[in-house]
Amino acid sequence: MLIIKNTRLIYKTNTSGYRCVHYNKAAKKWISSIHYNGKKYFFGYFNTKQDAALAYNNFVIEHKSDHPLNIIKYE
């Protein structure tokens, strides 16, 4: 049985437009993290939201997770 995780639609209030990416006002950086197999993984602080989304995607691919990938749009 295949269980798909984290497949909700992205909320309208999501400012990054990417799954598992948010902005930290204190650091003035984008942050990426994920909950996977009961643990939280923090990928770091990034200058762009696209770099943070790419860090998330790389983790999902590397761990062969069933989390959906972000579609990264470079502006």
PyMOL Python script that loads the backbone (N, CA, C, O; Angstrom):
from pymol import cmd

cmd.read_pdbstr("""\
ATOM      1  N   MET A   1       0.844  -1.178   0.000  1.00  0.00           N
ATOM      2  CA  MET A   1       0.000   0.000   0.000  1.00  0.00           C
ATOM      3  C   MET A   1       0.890   1.242   0.000  1.00  0.00           C
ATOM      4  O   MET A   1       1.754   1.384   0.865  1.00  0.00           O
ATOM      5  N   LEU A   2       0.689   2.123  -0.945  1.00  0.00           N
ATOM      6  CA  LEU A   2       1.456   3.360  -1.059  1.00  0.00           C
ATOM      7  C   LEU A   2       0.744   4.467  -0.305  1.00  0.00           C
ATOM      8  O   LEU A   2      -0.432   4.745  -0.542  1.00  0.00           O
ATOM      9  N   ILE A   3       1.471   5.094   0.605  1.00  0.00           N
ATOM     10  CA  ILE A   3       0.917   6.204   1.371  1.00  0.00           C
ATOM     11  C   ILE A   3       1.596   7.481   0.899  1.00  0.00           C
ATOM     12  O   ILE A   3       2.816   7.612   0.995  1.00  0.00           O
ATOM     13  N   ILE A   4       0.816   8.413   0.393  1.00  0.00           N
ATOM     14  CA  ILE A   4       1.342   9.686  -0.076  1.00  0.00           C
ATOM     15  C   ILE A   4       1.289  10.666   1.087  1.00  0.00           C
ATOM     16  O   ILE A   4       0.246  10.822   1.722  1.00  0.00           O
ATOM     17  N   LYS A   5       2.416  11.333   1.371  1.00  0.00           N
ATOM     18  CA  LYS A   5       2.499  12.261   2.495  1.00  0.00           C
ATOM     19  C   LYS A   5       2.548  13.691   1.999  1.00  0.00           C
ATOM     20  O   LYS A   5       2.976  13.963   0.877  1.00  0.00           O
ATOM     21  N   ASN A   6       2.107  14.593   2.846  1.00  0.00           N
ATOM     22  CA  ASN A   6       2.272  16.022   2.614  1.00  0.00           C
ATOM     23  C   ASN A   6       1.726  16.455   1.249  1.00  0.00           C
ATOM     24  O   ASN A   6       2.400  17.170   0.507  1.00  0.00           O
ATOM     25  N   THR A   7       0.513  16.022   0.923  1.00  0.00           N
ATOM     26  CA  THR A   7      -0.038  16.313  -0.389  1.00  0.00           C
ATOM     27  C   THR A   7      -1.114  17.389  -0.371  1.00  0.00           C
ATOM     28  O   THR A   7      -1.786  17.616  -1.377  1.00  0.00           O
ATOM     29  N   ARG A   8      -1.278  18.055   0.776  1.00  0.00           N
ATOM     30  CA  ARG A   8      -2.276  19.119   0.830  1.00  0.00           C
ATOM     31  C   ARG A   8      -1.927  20.203  -0.176  1.00  0.00           C
ATOM     32  O   ARG A   8      -0.767  20.373  -0.551  1.00  0.00           O
ATOM     33  N   LEU A   9      -2.930  20.918  -0.598  1.00  0.00           N
ATOM     34  CA  LEU A   9      -2.672  22.082  -1.430  1.00  0.00           C
ATOM     35  C   LEU A   9      -1.936  23.113  -0.600  1.00  0.00           C
ATOM     36  O   LEU A   9      -2.106  23.173   0.618  1.00  0.00           O
ATOM     37  N   ILE A  10      -1.134  23.911  -1.243  1.00  0.00           N
ATOM     38  CA  ILE A  10      -0.413  24.959  -0.533  1.00  0.00           C
ATOM     39  C   ILE A  10      -1.423  26.030  -0.133  1.00  0.00           C
ATOM     40  O   ILE A  10      -2.237  26.463  -0.948  1.00  0.00           O
ATOM     41  N   TYR A  11      -1.364  26.452   1.128  1.00  0.00           N
ATOM     42  CA  TYR A  11      -2.312  27.435   1.638  1.00  0.00           C
ATOM     43  C   TYR A  11      -2.170  28.776   0.924  1.00  0.00           C
ATOM     44  O   TYR A  11      -1.091  29.123   0.443  1.00  0.00           O
ATOM     45  N   LYS A  12      -3.267  29.522   0.860  1.00  0.00           N
ATOM     46  CA  LYS A  12      -3.261  30.846   0.247  1.00  0.00           C
ATOM     47  C   LYS A  12      -2.330  31.797   0.990  1.00  0.00           C
ATOM     48  O   LYS A  12      -1.807  32.742   0.400  1.00  0.00           O
ATOM     49  N   THR A  13      -2.122  31.555   2.274  1.00  0.00           N
ATOM     50  CA  THR A  13      -1.271  32.427   3.074  1.00  0.00           C
ATOM     51  C   THR A  13       0.211  32.100   2.935  1.00  0.00           C
ATOM     52  O   THR A  13       1.049  32.782   3.525  1.00  0.00           O
ATOM     53  N   ASN A  14       0.544  31.074   2.171  1.00  0.00           N
ATOM     54  CA  ASN A  14       1.933  30.696   1.957  1.00  0.00           C
ATOM     55  C   ASN A  14       2.621  31.783   1.138  1.00  0.00           C
ATOM     56  O   ASN A  14       2.241  32.027  -0.007  1.00  0.00           O
ATOM     57  N   THR A  15       3.633  32.439   1.716  1.00  0.00           N
ATOM     58  CA  THR A  15       4.284  33.559   1.038  1.00  0.00           C
ATOM     59  C   THR A  15       5.376  33.115   0.072  1.00  0.00           C
ATOM     60  O   THR A  15       5.737  33.864  -0.836  1.00  0.00           O
ATOM     61  N   SER A  16       5.905  31.910   0.253  1.00  0.00           N
ATOM     62  CA  SER A  16       6.985  31.463  -0.625  1.00  0.00           C
ATOM     63  C   SER A  16       6.449  30.852  -1.913  1.00  0.00           C
ATOM     64  O   SER A  16       7.085  30.951  -2.963  1.00  0.00           O
ATOM     65  N   GLY A  17       5.287  30.224  -1.834  1.00  0.00           N
ATOM     66  CA  GLY A  17       4.762  29.510  -2.988  1.00  0.00           C
ATOM     67  C   GLY A  17       5.330  28.102  -3.106  1.00  0.00           C
ATOM     68  O   GLY A  17       5.015  27.384  -4.055  1.00  0.00           O
ATOM     69  N   TYR A  18       6.169  27.700  -2.144  1.00  0.00           N
ATOM     70  CA  TYR A  18       6.800  26.385  -2.164  1.00  0.00           C
ATOM     71  C   TYR A  18       6.492  25.619  -0.890  1.00  0.00           C
ATOM     72  O   TYR A  18       6.327  26.197   0.184  1.00  0.00           O
ATOM     73  N   ARG A  19       6.419  24.322  -1.036  1.00  0.00           N
ATOM     74  CA  ARG A  19       6.162  23.428   0.084  1.00  0.00           C
ATOM     75  C   ARG A  19       7.391  23.395   1.002  1.00  0.00           C
ATOM     76  O   ARG A  19       8.519  23.265   0.525  1.00  0.00           O
ATOM     77  N   CYS A  20       7.172  23.513   2.314  1.00  0.00           N
ATOM     78  CA  CYS A  20       8.208  23.413   3.353  1.00  0.00           C
ATOM     79  C   CYS A  20       9.241  24.536   3.300  1.00  0.00           C
ATOM     80  O   CYS A  20      10.375  24.352   3.742  1.00  0.00           O
ATOM     81  N   VAL A  21       8.866  25.685   2.769  1.00  0.00           N
ATOM     82  CA  VAL A  21       9.758  26.842   2.698  1.00  0.00           C
ATOM     83  C   VAL A  21       9.034  28.034   3.303  1.00  0.00           C
ATOM     84  O   VAL A  21       7.891  28.320   2.947  1.00  0.00           O
ATOM     85  N   HIS A  22       9.705  28.732   4.224  1.00  0.00           N
ATOM     86  CA  HIS A  22       9.116  29.944   4.788  1.00  0.00           C
ATOM     87  C   HIS A  22      10.204  30.968   5.062  1.00  0.00           C
ATOM     88  O   HIS A  22      11.392  30.647   5.073  1.00  0.00           O
ATOM     89  N   TYR A  23       9.778  32.206   5.283  1.00  0.00           N
ATOM     90  CA  TYR A  23      10.710  33.315   5.482  1.00  0.00           C
ATOM     91  C   TYR A  23      10.895  33.581   6.971  1.00  0.00           C
ATOM     92  O   TYR A  23       9.918  33.637   7.717  1.00  0.00           O
ATOM     93  N   ASN A  24      12.131  33.745   7.405  1.00  0.00           N
ATOM     94  CA  ASN A  24      12.449  34.084   8.784  1.00  0.00           C
ATOM     95  C   ASN A  24      12.801  35.560   8.833  1.00  0.00           C
ATOM     96  O   ASN A  24      13.850  35.970   8.336  1.00  0.00           O
ATOM     97  N   LYS A  25      11.925  36.361   9.433  1.00  0.00           N
ATOM     98  CA  LYS A  25      12.128  37.814   9.474  1.00  0.00           C
ATOM     99  C   LYS A  25      13.374  38.200  10.267  1.00  0.00           C
ATOM    100  O   LYS A  25      14.094  39.118   9.876  1.00  0.00           O
ATOM    101  N   ALA A  26      13.632  37.514  11.368  1.00  0.00           N
ATOM    102  CA  ALA A  26      14.777  37.856  12.214  1.00  0.00           C
ATOM    103  C   ALA A  26      16.099  37.661  11.462  1.00  0.00           C
ATOM    104  O   ALA A  26      17.006  38.487  11.560  1.00  0.00           O
ATOM    105  N   ALA A  27      16.195  36.569  10.718  1.00  0.00           N
ATOM    106  CA  ALA A  27      17.422  36.268   9.976  1.00  0.00           C
ATOM    107  C   ALA A  27      17.427  36.911   8.587  1.00  0.00           C
ATOM    108  O   ALA A  27      18.470  37.008   7.941  1.00  0.00           O
ATOM    109  N   LYS A  28      16.249  37.346   8.138  1.00  0.00           N
ATOM    110  CA  LYS A  28      16.070  37.899   6.787  1.00  0.00           C
ATOM    111  C   LYS A  28      16.537  36.899   5.729  1.00  0.00           C
ATOM    112  O   LYS A  28      17.221  37.246   4.766  1.00  0.00           O
ATOM    113  N   LYS A  29      16.136  35.638   5.949  1.00  0.00           N
ATOM    114  CA  LYS A  29      16.503  34.543   5.048  1.00  0.00           C
ATOM    115  C   LYS A  29      15.315  33.599   4.894  1.00  0.00           C
ATOM    116  O   LYS A  29      14.391  33.599   5.707  1.00  0.00           O
ATOM    117  N   TRP A  30      15.360  32.804   3.846  1.00  0.00           N
ATOM    118  CA  TRP A  30      14.385  31.748   3.626  1.00  0.00           C
ATOM    119  C   TRP A  30      14.876  30.484   4.315  1.00  0.00           C
ATOM    120  O   TRP A  30      16.072  30.192   4.304  1.00  0.00           O
ATOM    121  N   ILE A  31      13.960  29.735   4.912  1.00  0.00           N
ATOM    122  CA  ILE A  31      14.277  28.511   5.641  1.00  0.00           C
ATOM    123  C   ILE A  31      13.537  27.345   4.997  1.00  0.00           C
ATOM    124  O   ILE A  31      12.401  27.482   4.544  1.00  0.00           O
ATOM    125  N   SER A  32      14.204  26.201   4.968  1.00  0.00           N
ATOM    126  CA  SER A  32      13.587  24.990   4.451  1.00  0.00           C
ATOM    127  C   SER A  32      13.775  23.871   5.466  1.00  0.00           C
ATOM    128  O   SER A  32      14.863  23.689   6.012  1.00  0.00           O
ATOM    129  N   SER A  33      12.690  23.117   5.714  1.00  0.00           N
ATOM    130  CA  SER A  33      12.759  21.977   6.633  1.00  0.00           C
ATOM    131  C   SER A  33      11.623  21.023   6.297  1.00  0.00           C
ATOM    132  O   SER A  33      10.687  21.378   5.579  1.00  0.00           O
ATOM    133  N   ILE A  34      11.718  19.805   6.828  1.00  0.00           N
ATOM    134  CA  ILE A  34      10.700  18.798   6.548  1.00  0.00           C
ATOM    135  C   ILE A  34      10.595  17.845   7.739  1.00  0.00           C
ATOM    136  O   ILE A  34      11.576  17.624   8.449  1.00  0.00           O
ATOM    137  N   HIS A  35       9.422  17.291   7.952  1.00  0.00           N
ATOM    138  CA  HIS A  35       9.234  16.191   8.891  1.00  0.00           C
ATOM    139  C   HIS A  35       9.226  14.912   8.059  1.00  0.00           C
ATOM    140  O   HIS A  35       8.450  14.776   7.113  1.00  0.00           O
ATOM    141  N   TYR A  36      10.095  13.982   8.424  1.00  0.00           N
ATOM    142  CA  TYR A  36      10.225  12.739   7.653  1.00  0.00           C
ATOM    143  C   TYR A  36      10.505  11.594   8.620  1.00  0.00           C
ATOM    144  O   TYR A  36      11.452  11.658   9.404  1.00  0.00           O
ATOM    145  N   ASN A  37       9.700  10.567   8.567  1.00  0.00           N
ATOM    146  CA  ASN A  37       9.834   9.395   9.447  1.00  0.00           C
ATOM    147  C   ASN A  37       9.932   9.779  10.921  1.00  0.00           C
ATOM    148  O   ASN A  37      10.748   9.228  11.660  1.00  0.00           O
ATOM    149  N   GLY A  38       9.101  10.718  11.340  1.00  0.00           N
ATOM    150  CA  GLY A  38       9.030  11.102  12.741  1.00  0.00           C
ATOM    151  C   GLY A  38      10.129  12.039  13.206  1.00  0.00           C
ATOM    152  O   GLY A  38      10.215  12.347  14.394  1.00  0.00           O
ATOM    153  N   LYS A  39      10.976  12.500  12.284  1.00  0.00           N
ATOM    154  CA  LYS A  39      12.053  13.420  12.646  1.00  0.00           C
ATOM    155  C   LYS A  39      11.931  14.690  11.826  1.00  0.00           C
ATOM    156  O   LYS A  39      11.406  14.676  10.713  1.00  0.00           O
ATOM    157  N   LYS A  40      12.425  15.801  12.392  1.00  0.00           N
ATOM    158  CA  LYS A  40      12.444  17.056  11.655  1.00  0.00           C
ATOM    159  C   LYS A  40      13.847  17.277  11.114  1.00  0.00           C
ATOM    160  O   LYS A  40      14.826  17.203  11.856  1.00  0.00           O
ATOM    161  N   TYR A  41      13.937  17.546   9.826  1.00  0.00           N
ATOM    162  CA  TYR A  41      15.207  17.831   9.172  1.00  0.00           C
ATOM    163  C   TYR A  41      15.214  19.296   8.763  1.00  0.00           C
ATOM    164  O   TYR A  41      14.298  19.772   8.092  1.00  0.00           O
ATOM    165  N   PHE A  42      16.256  20.000   9.176  1.00  0.00           N
ATOM    166  CA  PHE A  42      16.417  21.419   8.871  1.00  0.00           C
ATOM    167  C   PHE A  42      17.509  21.548   7.821  1.00  0.00           C
ATOM    168  O   PHE A  42      18.620  21.054   8.015  1.00  0.00           O
ATOM    169  N   PHE A  43      17.200  22.212   6.706  1.00  0.00           N
ATOM    170  CA  PHE A  43      18.149  22.294   5.593  1.00  0.00           C
ATOM    171  C   PHE A  43      18.963  23.577   5.598  1.00  0.00           C
ATOM    172  O   PHE A  43      19.955  23.672   4.876  1.00  0.00           O
ATOM    173  N   GLY A  44      18.577  24.550   6.381  1.00  0.00           N
ATOM    174  CA  GLY A  44      19.381  25.747   6.501  1.00  0.00           C
ATOM    175  C   GLY A  44      18.672  27.025   6.092  1.00  0.00           C
ATOM    176  O   GLY A  44      17.474  27.049   5.808  1.00  0.00           O
ATOM    177  N   TYR A  45      19.471  28.091   6.077  1.00  0.00           N
ATOM    178  CA  TYR A  45      19.005  29.422   5.690  1.00  0.00           C
ATOM    179  C   TYR A  45      19.482  29.698   4.271  1.00  0.00           C
ATOM    180  O   TYR A  45      20.611  29.361   3.911  1.00  0.00           O
ATOM    181  N   PHE A  46      18.619  30.313   3.465  1.00  0.00           N
ATOM    182  CA  PHE A  46      18.935  30.554   2.064  1.00  0.00           C
ATOM    183  C   PHE A  46      18.597  31.987   1.682  1.00  0.00           C
ATOM    184  O   PHE A  46      17.683  32.590   2.244  1.00  0.00           O
ATOM    185  N   ASN A  47      19.338  32.525   0.726  1.00  0.00           N
ATOM    186  CA  ASN A  47      19.087  33.882   0.242  1.00  0.00           C
ATOM    187  C   ASN A  47      17.847  33.964  -0.630  1.00  0.00           C
ATOM    188  O   ASN A  47      17.185  35.001  -0.666  1.00  0.00           O
ATOM    189  N   THR A  48      17.522  32.878  -1.337  1.00  0.00           N
ATOM    190  CA  THR A  48      16.343  32.880  -2.201  1.00  0.00           C
ATOM    191  C   THR A  48      15.417  31.723  -1.838  1.00  0.00           C
ATOM    192  O   THR A  48      15.853  30.684  -1.344  1.00  0.00           O
ATOM    193  N   LYS A  49      14.148  31.930  -2.094  1.00  0.00           N
ATOM    194  CA  LYS A  49      13.175  30.867  -1.820  1.00  0.00           C
ATOM    195  C   LYS A  49      13.370  29.693  -2.774  1.00  0.00           C
ATOM    196  O   LYS A  49      13.039  28.558  -2.431  1.00  0.00           O
ATOM    197  N   GLN A  50      13.901  29.952  -3.962  1.00  0.00           N
ATOM    198  CA  GLN A  50      14.151  28.883  -4.923  1.00  0.00           C
ATOM    199  C   GLN A  50      15.252  27.946  -4.413  1.00  0.00           C
ATOM    200  O   GLN A  50      15.154  26.729  -4.571  1.00  0.00           O
ATOM    201  N   ASP A  51      16.299  28.513  -3.803  1.00  0.00           N
ATOM    202  CA  ASP A  51      17.368  27.683  -3.241  1.00  0.00           C
ATOM    203  C   ASP A  51      16.846  26.831  -2.085  1.00  0.00           C
ATOM    204  O   ASP A  51      17.235  25.672  -1.940  1.00  0.00           O
ATOM    205  N   ALA A  52      15.977  27.396  -1.273  1.00  0.00           N
ATOM    206  CA  ALA A  52      15.384  26.645  -0.168  1.00  0.00           C
ATOM    207  C   ALA A  52      14.504  25.516  -0.698  1.00  0.00           C
ATOM    208  O   ALA A  52      14.529  24.409  -0.162  1.00  0.00           O
ATOM    209  N   ALA A  53      13.732  25.786  -1.739  1.00  0.00           N
ATOM    210  CA  ALA A  53      12.879  24.757  -2.351  1.00  0.00           C
ATOM    211  C   ALA A  53      13.736  23.658  -2.975  1.00  0.00           C
ATOM    212  O   ALA A  53      13.370  22.484  -2.923  1.00  0.00           O
ATOM    213  N   LEU A  54      14.866  24.026  -3.560  1.00  0.00           N
ATOM    214  CA  LEU A  54      15.775  23.049  -4.155  1.00  0.00           C
ATOM    215  C   LEU A  54      16.379  22.136  -3.082  1.00  0.00           C
ATOM    216  O   LEU A  54      16.548  20.940  -3.322  1.00  0.00           O
ATOM    217  N   ALA A  55      16.702  22.676  -1.915  1.00  0.00           N
ATOM    218  CA  ALA A  55      17.224  21.866  -0.812  1.00  0.00           C
ATOM    219  C   ALA A  55      16.185  20.827  -0.385  1.00  0.00           C
ATOM    220  O   ALA A  55      16.525  19.670  -0.135  1.00  0.00           O
ATOM    221  N   TYR A  56      14.923  21.241  -0.302  1.00  0.00           N
ATOM    222  CA  TYR A  56      13.822  20.313   0.016  1.00  0.00           C
ATOM    223  C   TYR A  56      13.736  19.225  -1.053  1.00  0.00           C
ATOM    224  O   TYR A  56      13.674  18.038  -0.732  1.00  0.00           O
ATOM    225  N   ASN A  57      13.732  19.633  -2.333  1.00  0.00           N
ATOM    226  CA  ASN A  57      13.634  18.668  -3.436  1.00  0.00           C
ATOM    227  C   ASN A  57      14.780  17.663  -3.391  1.00  0.00           C
ATOM    228  O   ASN A  57      14.565  16.466  -3.581  1.00  0.00           O
ATOM    229  N   ASN A  58      15.999  18.144  -3.140  1.00  0.00           N
ATOM    230  CA  ASN A  58      17.157  17.251  -3.087  1.00  0.00           C
ATOM    231  C   ASN A  58      17.008  16.208  -1.990  1.00  0.00           C
ATOM    232  O   ASN A  58      17.376  15.049  -2.182  1.00  0.00           O
ATOM    233  N   PHE A  59      16.473  16.607  -0.842  1.00  0.00           N
ATOM    234  CA  PHE A  59      16.249  15.665   0.255  1.00  0.00           C
ATOM    235  C   PHE A  59      15.224  14.606  -0.150  1.00  0.00           C
ATOM    236  O   PHE A  59      15.432  13.415   0.080  1.00  0.00           O
ATOM    237  N   VAL A  60      14.131  15.039  -0.747  1.00  0.00           N
ATOM    238  CA  VAL A  60      13.068  14.113  -1.158  1.00  0.00           C
ATOM    239  C   VAL A  60      13.614  13.101  -2.166  1.00  0.00           C
ATOM    240  O   VAL A  60      13.327  11.908  -2.070  1.00  0.00           O
ATOM    241  N   ILE A  61      14.399  13.578  -3.130  1.00  0.00           N
ATOM    242  CA  ILE A  61      14.962  12.688  -4.145  1.00  0.00           C
ATOM    243  C   ILE A  61      15.988  11.738  -3.529  1.00  0.00           C
ATOM    244  O   ILE A  61      15.968  10.539  -3.804  1.00  0.00           O
ATOM    245  N   GLU A  62      16.879  12.268  -2.700  1.00  0.00           N
ATOM    246  CA  GLU A  62      17.935  11.462  -2.086  1.00  0.00           C
ATOM    247  C   GLU A  62      17.373  10.349  -1.212  1.00  0.00           C
ATOM    248  O   GLU A  62      17.914   9.244  -1.188  1.00  0.00           O
ATOM    249  N   HIS A  63      16.290  10.634  -0.494  1.00  0.00           N
ATOM    250  CA  HIS A  63      15.703   9.654   0.413  1.00  0.00           C
ATOM    251  C   HIS A  63      14.572   8.849  -0.229  1.00  0.00           C
ATOM    252  O   HIS A  63      13.920   8.043   0.433  1.00  0.00           O
ATOM    253  N   LYS A  64      14.350   9.075  -1.516  1.00  0.00           N
ATOM    254  CA  LYS A  64      13.294   8.372  -2.257  1.00  0.00           C
ATOM    255  C   LYS A  64      11.962   8.445  -1.514  1.00  0.00           C
ATOM    256  O   LYS A  64      11.215   7.471  -1.426  1.00  0.00           O
ATOM    257  N   SER A  65      11.695   9.640  -0.985  1.00  0.00           N
ATOM    258  CA  SER A  65      10.473   9.886  -0.233  1.00  0.00           C
ATOM    259  C   SER A  65       9.292  10.028  -1.190  1.00  0.00           C
ATOM    260  O   SER A  65       9.462  10.322  -2.373  1.00  0.00           O
ATOM    261  N   ASP A  66       8.106   9.816  -0.656  1.00  0.00           N
ATOM    262  CA  ASP A  66       6.910   9.987  -1.474  1.00  0.00           C
ATOM    263  C   ASP A  66       6.313  11.385  -1.316  1.00  0.00           C
ATOM    264  O   ASP A  66       5.183  11.623  -1.743  1.00  0.00           O
ATOM    265  N   HIS A  67       7.056  12.311  -0.710  1.00  0.00           N
ATOM    266  CA  HIS A  67       6.616  13.703  -0.634  1.00  0.00           C
ATOM    267  C   HIS A  67       6.664  14.298  -2.041  1.00  0.00           C
ATOM    268  O   HIS A  67       7.566  13.975  -2.814  1.00  0.00           O
ATOM    269  N   PRO A  68       5.711  15.159  -2.383  1.00  0.00           N
ATOM    270  CA  PRO A  68       5.736  15.778  -3.721  1.00  0.00           C
ATOM    271  C   PRO A  68       6.856  16.792  -3.841  1.00  0.00           C
ATOM    272  O   PRO A  68       7.208  17.459  -2.868  1.00  0.00           O
ATOM    273  N   LEU A  69       7.413  16.906  -5.034  1.00  0.00           N
ATOM    274  CA  LEU A  69       8.481  17.863  -5.289  1.00  0.00           C
ATOM    275  C   LEU A  69       7.905  19.248  -5.552  1.00  0.00           C
ATOM    276  O   LEU A  69       6.773  19.387  -6.014  1.00  0.00           O
ATOM    277  N   ASN A  70       8.699  20.268  -5.253  1.00  0.00           N
ATOM    278  CA  ASN A  70       8.347  21.641  -5.617  1.00  0.00           C
ATOM    279  C   ASN A  70       8.676  21.865  -7.090  1.00  0.00           C
ATOM    280  O   ASN A  70       9.687  21.367  -7.586  1.00  0.00           O
ATOM    281  N   ILE A  71       7.841  22.598  -7.773  1.00  0.00           N
ATOM    282  CA  ILE A  71       8.122  23.030  -9.136  1.00  0.00           C
ATOM    283  C   ILE A  71       8.749  24.412  -9.003  1.00  0.00           C
ATOM    284  O   ILE A  71       8.071  25.382  -8.666  1.00  0.00           O
ATOM    285  N   ILE A  72      10.035  24.490  -9.269  1.00  0.00           N
ATOM    286  CA  ILE A  72      10.783  25.721  -8.997  1.00  0.00           C
ATOM    287  C   ILE A  72      10.712  26.667 -10.196  1.00  0.00           C
ATOM    288  O   ILE A  72      11.013  26.294 -11.330  1.00  0.00           O
ATOM    289  N   LYS A  73      10.306  27.899  -9.906  1.00  0.00           N
ATOM    290  CA  LYS A  73      10.204  28.939 -10.932  1.00  0.00           C
ATOM    291  C   LYS A  73      11.226  30.011 -10.632  1.00  0.00           C
ATOM    292  O   LYS A  73      11.155  30.673  -9.596  1.00  0.00           O
ATOM    293  N   TYR A  74      12.168  30.183 -11.526  1.00  0.00           N
ATOM    294  CA  TYR A  74      13.174  31.244 -11.351  1.00  0.00           C
ATOM    295  C   TYR A  74      12.655  32.509 -11.980  1.00  0.00           C
ATOM    296  O   TYR A  74      12.237  32.517 -13.138  1.00  0.00           O
ATOM    297  N   GLU A  75      12.682  33.581 -11.214  1.00  0.00           N
ATOM    298  CA  GLU A  75      12.100  34.855 -11.667  1.00  0.00           C
ATOM    299  C   GLU A  75      13.130  35.739 -12.291  1.00  0.00           C
ATOM    300  O   GLU A  75      12.813  36.846 -12.726  1.00  0.00           O
TER     301      GLU A  75
END
""", "prot")
cmd.dss("prot")
cmd.show_as("cartoon", "prot")
cmd.util.cbc("prot")
cmd.orient("prot")
